[in-house]
Amino acid sequence: GIRLVIADDPAAAGGDEPDAPALLRPADAAAEEPLAEPVRPPVEALAYVIHTSGSTGEPKGVEIAHDAAWSTVDAVGRMLEIGPGDRILALSALDFDLSVFDVLGVLGAGGALVIPEEGEERDAPRWLDLVHEHGVTLWDTVPMLLDMLLVATDDRPGRLGTLRAALVSGDRVGTDLHGRLIRAAEPGTRLVALGGATEAAIWSNAWEVDGPLDGWASAPYGRPLPDQAFRVLDASGRDCPDWVPGELVIGGRGLARGYRGDPARTSAAFVELDGGRWYRTGDTGRYRPGGILEFLGRTDRQVKLGGHRMELGEIEAAHAASPGVRRAIALVVDGTAGRKHLHVAIQPDDGHDGAAVLAAATATAADRLPAYAVPHRAHLV
């Protein structure tokens, strides 16, 4: 159980309940003497747990150790030479693993976080102001949010002059994004596309986009980061040659310890191959000549929207838990400007009022699902 809660409000720790965890107020901690020496946990100790979507409706808690997190943070930090002069606009929620890099990769290197006020997380014109006012040097979001920022510069140019690098991950990176970025910022602004899985400590591969991408539908998935590895395997577990699609599996220092409290799921996803431990991503990809990875899609019913991985089964289970629902089907629908939206179709039981069942199911799902997994629209069938 939870032993300590850091919060200003005692209610966050359970108030005066006898079994409530201890409460540490930040204001009280500031008055304490600093430690004589920094705490040095073992590298294999748990650093954080982030939950990802589960097909049964139960999220999976991914356990990441300090060494795994450091492997990614250090590799990307060295690539970009991050230091005390850097500032990053922290747009990712703490339950989304891009925030791990914002905190450990930038704040941990002596840089600063620029944190928007509540309600500004999706306000692109306000982002422009924050970048300009605080001299933001680094960007780290899904491609859609960088696209929103660049659209906002159409009416307000000249406000990205301090931005020296943009990291984008969690979705396909359009081939036009680099050109738009350097037109809106500076010619030397770097665009780095990254990929991987929460189960492998944020990112495992990278590709710096520095020019036209002829022959590519989207930016390359790239090459593995230092101390990490990728294989492309066929259905028999054999390595695929160049150009032949297969399942992407990740190995190396970044791998998670497993799923918290779920050894069966852990053993199914983290497998031993040729004497090494590998994570089966469920993604389909292929190697092109030169050791360059290309991401092709999923092998299951998992989808990724806005950088968040979601199991359609979890979304369906949340709706089906409402009384009167015979069946719920979640699906992804193409929207405008190339964007995709999550929809759900609800079939009521015989003898039930369809409109009432639909309203109750959407309310039930909204209570059970994280905001990013709530469907854009619900349909009665």
C-alpha positions in Angstrom: 0.0 0.0 0.0 0.9 3.7 -0.1 3.0 4.8 2.9 3.6 8.4 2.1 1.7 11.1 0.2 3.2 14.4 -0.8 0.4 17.0 -1.0 -0.7 20.4 0.4 -4.2 19.1 1.3 -4.5 16.6 4.1 -7.6 15.1 2.4 -5.3 13.8 -0.3 -3.7 11.4 2.2 -7.1 10.2 3.7 -7.5 12.8 6.4 -7.6 11.5 9.9 -8.4 7.9 9.0 -6.4 5.5 11.2 -4.9 3.6 8.3 -4.2 6.7 6.2 -0.6 7.1 4.8 1.7 9.7 6.2 1.4 13.2 4.8 4.4 15.3 3.7 3.6 18.9 2.9 6.1 20.5 0.5 6.1 23.7 2.7 7.2 21.5 5.7 9.9 19.7 3.6 11.4 23.0 2.6 12.2 23.8 6.2 14.2 20.6 6.7 18.0 20.4 6.5 19.3 18.9 3.3 20.8 15.4 3.3 24.5 15.1 4.0 24.7 12.8 0.9 22.3 12.1 -1.9 20.2 9.0 -1.7 21.6 6.4 -4.1 19.0 3.6 -4.8 20.2 0.4 -6.4 20.0 0.6 -10.2 17.6 -2.3 -10.3 15.2 -0.5 -7.9 11.8 0.6 -9.1 11.9 4.2 -10.4 8.2 4.6 -11.5 5.1 2.8 -12.6 3.0 4.0 -15.5 -0.3 2.3 -16.5 -1.1 1.4 -20.1 -4.4 0.1 -21.5 -5.4 -3.5 -21.0 -7.6 -5.6 -23.2 -9.7 -6.9 -20.2 -10.5 -3.4 -19.0 -7.8 -3.5 -16.3 -4.9 -1.1 -17.0 -1.4 -2.7 -16.8 1.1 -1.1 -14.4 4.5 -1.0 -16.2 7.4 -1.2 -13.7 10.5 0.7 -14.8 13.8 0.5 -12.9 16.3 3.3 -12.4 18.8 1.8 -14.8 16.2 1.4 -17.6 15.0 4.9 -17.3 18.6 6.3 -17.2 19.5 4.4 -20.3 17.0 6.3 -22.4 17.3 9.7 -20.6 21.1 9.6 -20.9 21.1 8.6 -24.6 18.7 11.3 -25.7 20.4 13.9 -23.4 23.7 13.2 -25.0 22.2 13.3 -28.5 20.8 16.8 -27.8 23.6 18.0 -25.4 21.0 19.0 -22.9 22.2 21.2 -20.0 21.4 24.0 -17.5 20.6 26.5 -20.3 17.7 24.4 -21.6 14.0 24.9 -20.9 11.2 22.6 -22.0 7.5 23.3 -22.2 6.0 20.5 -20.1 2.7 19.6 -21.9 2.6 15.9 -21.0 0.6 14.7 -18.0 2.5 12.8 -15.4 0.7 9.6 -16.3 2.1 9.8 -19.8 5.7 8.6 -20.1 6.9 11.6 -22.2 6.7 13.5 -18.9 9.5 11.2 -17.5 11.9 12.7 -20.0 10.7 16.2 -19.3 11.4 15.8 -15.6 14.5 13.5 -15.6 16.0 14.4 -18.9 15.8 18.2 -18.6 15.2 19.1 -15.0 17.7 16.3 -14.1 20.3 17.9 -16.3 20.0 21.3 -14.6 17.4 22.7 -17.1 14.0 24.1 -16.3 10.4 23.1 -16.8 7.9 25.7 -18.1 4.6 24.4 -16.8 1.3 25.8 -18.3 -1.5 26.8 -16.1 -4.5 24.5 -15.8 -6.6 24.9 -19.0 -3.6 25.9 -21.2 -2.6 22.3 -22.1 -4.4 22.5 -25.4 -4.1 26.2 -26.1 -1.6 26.5 -28.9 -1.5 30.4 -29.1 -0.7 30.4 -25.4 2.1 27.9 -26.0 3.6 30.4 -28.4 3.6 33.0 -25.6 5.2 30.7 -23.1 7.9 29.7 -25.6 8.7 33.3 -26.4 8.4 34.6 -22.8 10.5 31.9 -21.1 13.0 31.2 -23.9 11.9 27.6 -24.3 14.6 25.6 -26.1 13.2 22.1 -26.3 9.8 20.6 -27.3 8.6 17.1 -26.5 5.1 16.0 -27.6 3.2 13.8 -29.9 3.3 15.1 -33.6 -0.3 16.5 -33.4 0.6 19.0 -30.7 3.7 20.2 -32.7 1.4 20.6 -35.7 -1.0 22.7 -33.6 1.9 24.9 -32.5 3.1 25.4 -36.1 -0.4 26.3 -37.2 -0.6 28.9 -34.5 2.6 30.5 -35.9 0.8 31.3 -39.2 -0.9 34.3 -37.5 1.9 35.0 -35.0 5.3 34.4 -36.7 8.7 35.0 -35.0 7.9 33.5 -31.6 9.9 30.3 -31.8 13.4 31.8 -32.2 14.7 30.1 -29.0 13.5 26.6 -30.0 16.6 24.5 -30.9 15.1 21.0 -31.0 11.7 19.3 -31.2 11.2 15.7 -30.1 8.1 14.0 -31.5 6.8 10.5 -30.7 3.7 8.4 -30.1 2.4 8.6 -33.6 3.5 8.8 -37.2 5.5 11.8 -38.1 4.5 13.6 -41.3 7.1 14.1 -44.0 6.3 17.8 -44.1 6.9 18.5 -40.4 10.6 19.3 -40.7 10.1 21.9 -43.4 7.3 23.6 -41.5 9.3 23.6 -38.3 12.4 25.3 -39.7 10.3 27.9 -41.5 8.5 28.7 -38.2 11.5 28.6 -36.0 15.1 28.7 -37.2 16.9 26.9 -40.1 19.0 25.0 -37.5 16.2 23.8 -35.4 16.4 20.0 -35.1 13.5 17.6 -35.5 14.0 14.2 -33.9 11.4 11.4 -34.4 11.4 8.8 -31.6 9.6 5.5 -31.0 9.4 2.6 -28.7 7.0 1.5 -25.9 6.2 2.3 -22.3 7.5 -1.2 -21.5 11.0 -0.1 -22.7 11.5 3.2 -20.8 9.9 5.9 -23.0 11.9 5.5 -26.3 14.1 2.8 -27.9 14.8 4.3 -31.3 15.3 7.6 -33.0 15.7 9.3 -36.3 16.8 12.9 -36.9 14.8 14.4 -39.8 17.1 16.8 -41.6 15.7 17.0 -45.1 13.2 15.5 -47.6 12.0 12.0 -47.0 11.7 10.7 -50.6 10.2 7.2 -50.6 8.8 7.4 -47.1 5.1 7.8 -46.2 6.1 9.1 -42.8 9.4 9.7 -41.0 11.5 6.6 -40.5 11.2 4.8 -37.1 15.0 5.1 -37.2 17.7 3.1 -35.5 18.0 1.7 -31.9 19.3 4.0 -29.2 22.6 3.1 -27.5 22.3 0.0 -25.3 18.9 -0.9 -26.9 18.1 -3.2 -29.7 15.3 -4.1 -32.2 14.5 -7.3 -34.0 11.9 -8.0 -36.6 10.5 -11.5 -36.2 8.2 -13.7 -38.3 5.5 -15.9 -36.8 8.0 -18.6 -36.1 10.3 -16.3 -34.2 12.9 -16.0 -37.0 14.6 -12.7 -38.0 13.1 -11.2 -41.1 15.3 -10.0 -43.9 15.2 -6.4 -45.1 11.8 -5.3 -46.5 9.9 -8.2 -45.0 7.4 -7.2 -42.3 7.3 -8.9 -38.9 6.7 -8.2 -35.2 9.0 -5.6 -33.7 10.6 -6.8 -30.4 12.8 -4.6 -28.2 15.8 -5.7 -26.1 18.5 -4.0 -24.1 18.8 -1.9 -20.9 15.6 -0.1 -21.3 13.3 -3.0 -20.7 10.7 -2.9 -17.9 10.8 -5.3 -15.0 7.3 -6.4 -16.0 3.7 -5.7 -15.2 3.1 -4.9 -11.5 1.4 -7.9 -9.8 0.8 -9.7 -13.0 3.4 -12.5 -13.6 1.3 -14.2 -16.3 1.0 -11.1 -18.4 4.7 -10.3 -17.8 5.9 -13.8 -19.0 3.7 -13.5 -22.1 5.1 -10.1 -23.2 8.7 -10.4 -22.0 10.2 -13.5 -23.6 13.6 -15.2 -23.7 15.0 -15.4 -27.2 18.5 -16.7 -28.1 19.7 -16.1 -24.5 18.4 -12.6 -24.2 15.2 -10.9 -22.8 12.9 -9.2 -25.3 9.6 -7.4 -25.2 7.0 -8.3 -27.8 5.5 -4.9 -28.8 2.6 -6.1 -30.9 3.8 -3.6 -33.5 4.5 -4.5 -37.1 7.6 -3.1 -38.9 10.5 -4.0 -41.1 14.1 -3.1 -41.6 15.1 -1.3 -44.7 18.7 -1.5 -46.0 21.1 0.3 -43.8 19.5 -0.8 -40.6 16.7 1.7 -40.7 13.4 0.7 -39.1 10.0 1.4 -40.7 6.9 1.3 -38.5 3.9 -0.3 -40.3 1.1 -0.7 -37.7 -0.3 -3.1 -35.1 -0.8 -6.9 -35.0 -3.7 -6.7 -32.5 -6.7 -4.5 -31.6 -4.5 -1.9 -29.8 -4.6 1.6 -31.3 -2.5 4.7 -30.6 -4.2 8.1 -30.7 -2.7 11.3 -29.6 0.4 9.3 -28.4 -1.7 7.2 -26.0 -1.9 3.4 -26.5 -5.4 2.0 -26.0 -6.9 -1.4 -26.1 -10.2 -1.3 -27.9 -11.3 -4.1 -25.6 -10.8 -1.9 -22.6 -13.0 0.8 -24.1 -15.6 -1.8 -25.0 -15.6 -3.3 -21.5 -16.1 0.0 -19.9 -19.3 0.6 -21.9 -20.5 -2.9 -21.6 -20.4 -2.6 -17.8 -23.4 -0.4 -18.0 -26.8 -2.1 -17.5 -28.8 -2.8 -20.6 -25.8 -3.0 -23.0 -25.8 -6.2 -25.0 -22.6 -5.3 -26.9 -20.2 -2.4 -27.4 -17.8 -2.1 -30.3 -15.0 0.5 -30.4 -13.4 1.6 -33.6 -11.2 4.3 -35.1 -12.7 6.6 -37.7 -10.9 9.0 -40.0 -11.6 12.6 -39.3 -10.7 15.9 -41.0 -7.1 17.0 -41.8 -5.9 13.4 -41.5 -6.8 13.1 -37.8 -8.4 10.0 -36.4 -11.1 9.8 -33.8 -12.3 7.1 -31.5 -16.0 6.1 -31.8 -18.1 3.4 -30.0 -21.2 1.6 -31.2 -23.7 0.5 -28.5 -26.3 -2.3 -29.0 -28.9 -2.3 -26.2 -30.6 -5.4 -24.8 -34.1 -6.2 -26.0 -36.8 -4.3 -24.2 -34.5 -1.4 -23.1 -34.8 2.2 -24.2 -31.9 2.7 -26.6 -31.3 6.4 -25.9 -31.3 5.8 -22.2 -28.9 2.9 -22.5 -26.6 5.0 -24.7 -26.5 7.9 -22.3 -25.9 5.6 -19.3 -23.1 3.6 -21.1 -21.3 6.8 -22.1 -21.5 8.1 -18.5 -20.3 4.8 -17.1 -17.3 4.7 -19.5 -16.4 8.3 -18.8 -16.1 7.4 -15.1 -14.0 4.3 -15.8 -11.7 5.4 -18.6 -8.9 8.1 -18.7 -10.0 11.2 -20.6 -7.9 10.3 -23.6 -9.7 7.0 -24.0 -13.3 8.4 -23.9 -14.7 8.1 -27.4 -15.2 11.2 -29.5 -18.7 10.0 -30.4 -21.1 7.1 -29.4 -23.6 5.6 -31.8 -26.7 3.5 -31.2 -27.1 0.3 -33.3 
